[in-house]
Amino acid sequence: MNGQWCNDKEVVKTKVREFFEPRFVGESEPMVRLDNVRFNSISDEDNELLVGVVSEKEVKNVVWSCESSKSLSPDGFNFSFIKFCWVCL
């Protein structure tokens, strides 16, 4: 403090608080206002399609509509393998 070493914990705590506290005082008003912003939204019907339950038949129809040589990921399992395993189940 004032160029001198201080060993008093309470004084050090007070000085540290005095130094950092002004840097963490937030604004009472939000810096960005979204009052007049119109966000895109979906209809209730589209929302139901997105969050609704998907049946096994729907999944199978999608898998069978994919070309057998195509792969979902680089793991080496293509749609031909998935279709083969599906029939085995």
Backbone as JSON, one array per atom type, in Angstrom:
{
  "sequence": "MNGQWCNDKEVVKTKVREFFEPRFVGESEPMVRLDNVRFNSISDEDNELLVGVVSEKEVKNVVWSCESSKSLSPDGFNFSFIKFCWVCL",
  "N": [[0.86, -1.15, 0.0], [0.65, 2.12, -0.96], [3.22, 1.83, -2.05], [4.42, 0.27, -0.14], [4.91, -2.86, 1.53], [2.25, -4.88, 2.73], [1.01, -6.77, 5.38], [-1.34, -7.18, 6.66], [-4.24, -8.9, 6.61], [-6.94, -8.02, 6.48], [-6.73, -5.38, 5.58], [-5.57, -5.84, 3.07], [-7.64, -7.33, 1.85], [-9.63, -5.35, 1.78], [-8.46, -3.39, 0.1], [-8.14, -4.84, -2.27], [-10.84, -5.4, -2.88], [-11.77, -2.76, -3.22], [-10.34, -2.11, -5.49], [-11.27, -3.96, -7.53], [-14.1, -3.98, -7.43], [-15.47, -1.71, -8.77], [-15.12, -2.51, -11.4], [-16.82, -4.59, -11.83], [-19.4, -3.77, -11.59], [-22.55, -3.84, -12.84], [-24.62, -2.69, -15.57], [-27.8, -1.25, -15.01], [-29.8, -1.22, -16.89], [-30.59, -3.19, -19.76], [-28.12, -3.68, -22.29], [-28.73, -4.22, -24.92], [-31.65, -3.94, -26.72], [-34.63, -5.59, -27.57], [-37.14, -4.88, -28.34], [-38.63, -4.17, -30.69], [-38.11, -6.16, -32.48], [-38.9, -8.65, -34.74], [-39.12, -12.02, -34.52], [-38.57, -14.95, -36.48], [-40.97, -17.52, -36.66], [-42.53, -20.75, -36.23], [-45.46, -22.49, -37.33], [-48.11, -23.86, -35.27], [-48.82, -26.34, -36.23], [-46.55, -27.15, -37.71], [-44.77, -27.27, -35.59], [-45.8, -29.4, -34.12], [-45.22, -31.48, -35.91], [-42.44, -31.49, -35.71], [-41.88, -32.11, -33.01], [-43.32, -34.33, -32.55], [-44.07, -37.87, -32.12], [-42.12, -40.27, -33.77], [-42.79, -42.88, -35.91], [-41.88, -46.38, -36.23], [-42.36, -47.31, -38.76], [-42.25, -44.97, -40.31], [-39.53, -44.33, -40.07], [-38.41, -46.6, -41.26], [-39.36, -46.31, -43.88], [-37.95, -44.05, -44.69], [-35.28, -44.97, -44.5], [-35.33, -47.03, -46.42], [-35.74, -45.54, -48.66], [-33.33, -44.41, -49.2], [-30.3, -44.54, -51.09], [-28.56, -47.6, -51.3], [-25.75, -47.71, -51.27], [-24.9, -45.45, -50.0], [-23.69, -43.72, -47.06], [-24.22, -42.95, -43.61], [-22.27, -41.93, -41.98], [-18.65, -41.77, -41.6], [-18.12, -44.34, -40.63], [-18.19, -46.7, -42.01], [-20.48, -48.21, -42.24], [-22.98, -48.65, -44.43], [-26.17, -47.87, -46.04], [-27.02, -50.26, -47.12], [-26.04, -52.21, -45.36], [-27.48, -51.45, -43.06], [-30.11, -51.91, -43.91], [-29.98, -54.68, -44.34], [-29.49, -55.6, -41.72], [-31.82, -54.7, -40.53], [-33.79, -56.33, -41.59], [-33.02, -58.72, -40.45], [-33.71, -58.38, -37.82]],
  "CA": [[0.0, 0.0, 0.0], [1.51, 3.3, -1.13], [4.59, 1.38, -2.29], [4.91, -0.49, 1.01], [4.34, -4.2, 1.71], [1.25, -4.93, 3.81], [0.71, -8.14, 5.8], [-2.65, -7.21, 7.32], [-5.21, -9.52, 5.7], [-8.15, -7.19, 6.34], [-6.38, -4.24, 4.73], [-5.39, -6.36, 1.72], [-8.98, -7.63, 1.33], [-10.33, -4.09, 1.51], [-7.85, -2.76, -1.06], [-8.47, -5.66, -3.45], [-12.24, -5.15, -3.16], [-11.87, -1.4, -3.74], [-9.79, -2.09, -6.84], [-12.04, -4.75, -8.49], [-15.55, -3.78, -7.37], [-16.0, -0.86, -9.84], [-15.03, -3.18, -12.7], [-17.87, -5.6, -11.91], [-20.72, -3.16, -11.4], [-23.25, -3.95, -14.1], [-25.62, -1.69, -15.94], [-29.14, -1.63, -14.58], [-30.58, -1.38, -18.12], [-29.92, -4.07, -20.72], [-27.41, -2.94, -23.32], [-29.38, -4.49, -26.19], [-33.11, -4.0, -26.59], [-35.25, -6.36, -28.65], [-38.56, -4.55, -28.28], [-39.29, -4.11, -31.99], [-37.58, -7.2, -33.35], [-39.83, -9.76, -35.0], [-38.41, -13.26, -34.75], [-39.27, -15.94, -37.28], [-41.54, -18.59, -35.85], [-43.22, -21.77, -37.01], [-46.86, -22.68, -36.95], [-48.36, -24.94, -34.31], [-48.84, -27.6, -36.99], [-45.15, -27.52, -37.97], [-44.18, -27.62, -34.31], [-46.25, -30.77, -33.81], [-44.45, -32.4, -36.75], [-41.06, -31.54, -35.22], [-41.75, -32.7, -31.68], [-44.18, -35.5, -32.47], [-43.47, -39.2, -32.07], [-41.83, -40.84, -35.08], [-43.07, -44.31, -35.87], [-40.88, -47.25, -36.85], [-42.7, -47.37, -40.19], [-41.72, -43.76, -40.94], [-38.07, -44.47, -40.14], [-38.1, -47.63, -42.26], [-39.61, -45.73, -45.2], [-36.83, -43.15, -45.01], [-34.09, -45.79, -44.73], [-35.48, -47.74, -47.68], [-35.71, -44.58, -49.78], [-31.94, -44.01, -49.41], [-29.5, -45.43, -51.92], [-27.88, -48.56, -50.43], [-24.3, -47.5, -51.19], [-24.64, -44.24, -49.22], [-23.38, -43.95, -45.66], [-24.56, -41.85, -42.72], [-21.04, -41.4, -41.37], [-17.48, -42.49, -42.11], [-17.85, -45.56, -39.86], [-18.17, -47.85, -42.91], [-21.79, -48.86, -42.32], [-23.85, -47.96, -45.39], [-27.59, -48.22, -45.92], [-27.19, -51.67, -47.45], [-25.83, -52.93, -44.1], [-28.6, -51.14, -42.16], [-31.29, -52.62, -44.43], [-29.75, -56.11, -44.09], [-29.68, -55.84, -40.29], [-33.22, -54.43, -40.2], [-34.53, -57.53, -41.95], [-32.64, -59.77, -39.49], [-34.36, -58.16, -36.53]],
  "C": [[0.91, 1.22, 0.0], [2.97, 2.91, -1.29], [5.18, 0.56, -1.17], [4.19, -1.84, 1.08], [3.38, -4.18, 2.9], [0.94, -6.39, 4.12], [-0.65, -8.27, 6.47], [-3.7, -7.71, 6.34], [-6.44, -8.64, 5.47], [-7.88, -5.99, 5.44], [-6.23, -4.69, 3.29], [-6.75, -6.67, 1.09], [-9.71, -6.36, 0.94], [-9.78, -3.43, 0.25], [-8.15, -3.53, -2.34], [-9.92, -5.42, -3.85], [-12.42, -3.76, -3.78], [-11.36, -1.32, -5.18], [-10.72, -2.77, -7.85], [-13.53, -4.42, -8.51], [-16.08, -2.86, -8.47], [-15.99, -1.53, -11.21], [-16.15, -4.21, -12.9], [-19.26, -5.06, -11.65], [-21.41, -3.16, -12.76], [-24.21, -2.8, -14.33], [-26.98, -2.17, -15.46], [-30.07, -1.85, -15.77], [-29.86, -2.36, -19.04], [-29.26, -3.23, -21.83], [-28.06, -3.11, -24.69], [-30.87, -4.62, -25.93], [-33.68, -4.72, -27.8], [-36.74, -6.08, -28.74], [-39.25, -4.65, -29.63], [-38.76, -5.14, -32.98], [-38.62, -8.3, -33.49], [-39.0, -11.0, -35.34], [-39.25, -14.19, -35.62], [-39.82, -17.02, -36.34], [-42.24, -19.59, -36.77], [-44.65, -21.91, -36.5], [-46.98, -23.8, -35.93], [-48.32, -26.3, -35.0], [-47.41, -28.08, -37.28], [-44.45, -27.93, -36.68], [-44.57, -29.04, -33.91], [-45.49, -31.8, -34.62], [-43.03, -32.56, -36.22], [-40.92, -32.26, -33.9], [-42.59, -33.97, -31.52], [-43.4, -36.81, -32.45], [-43.29, -39.72, -33.49], [-42.03, -42.35, -34.99], [-41.95, -45.1, -36.55], [-41.12, -47.33, -38.36], [-42.15, -46.16, -40.93], [-40.21, -43.85, -41.1], [-37.68, -45.48, -41.21], [-38.3, -47.08, -43.66], [-38.47, -44.81, -45.62], [-35.57, -43.96, -45.31], [-34.17, -46.48, -46.08], [-35.48, -46.79, -48.88], [-34.29, -44.09, -50.07], [-31.21, -45.03, -50.27], [-28.62, -46.3, -51.02], [-26.39, -48.31, -50.28], [-23.93, -46.26, -50.37], [-24.44, -44.58, -47.76], [-23.74, -42.72, -44.84], [-23.31, -41.17, -42.16], [-19.86, -42.21, -41.9], [-17.14, -43.77, -41.34], [-17.86, -46.82, -40.72], [-19.49, -48.58, -43.03], [-22.68, -48.06, -43.27], [-25.29, -48.44, -45.22], [-27.86, -49.67, -46.3], [-27.05, -52.52, -46.18], [-27.02, -52.71, -43.16], [-29.86, -51.88, -42.6], [-31.18, -54.12, -44.16], [-30.03, -56.42, -42.62], [-31.14, -55.63, -39.89], [-34.05, -55.67, -40.47], [-34.24, -58.65, -40.96], [-33.34, -59.6, -38.14], [-35.72, -58.73, -36.6]]
}
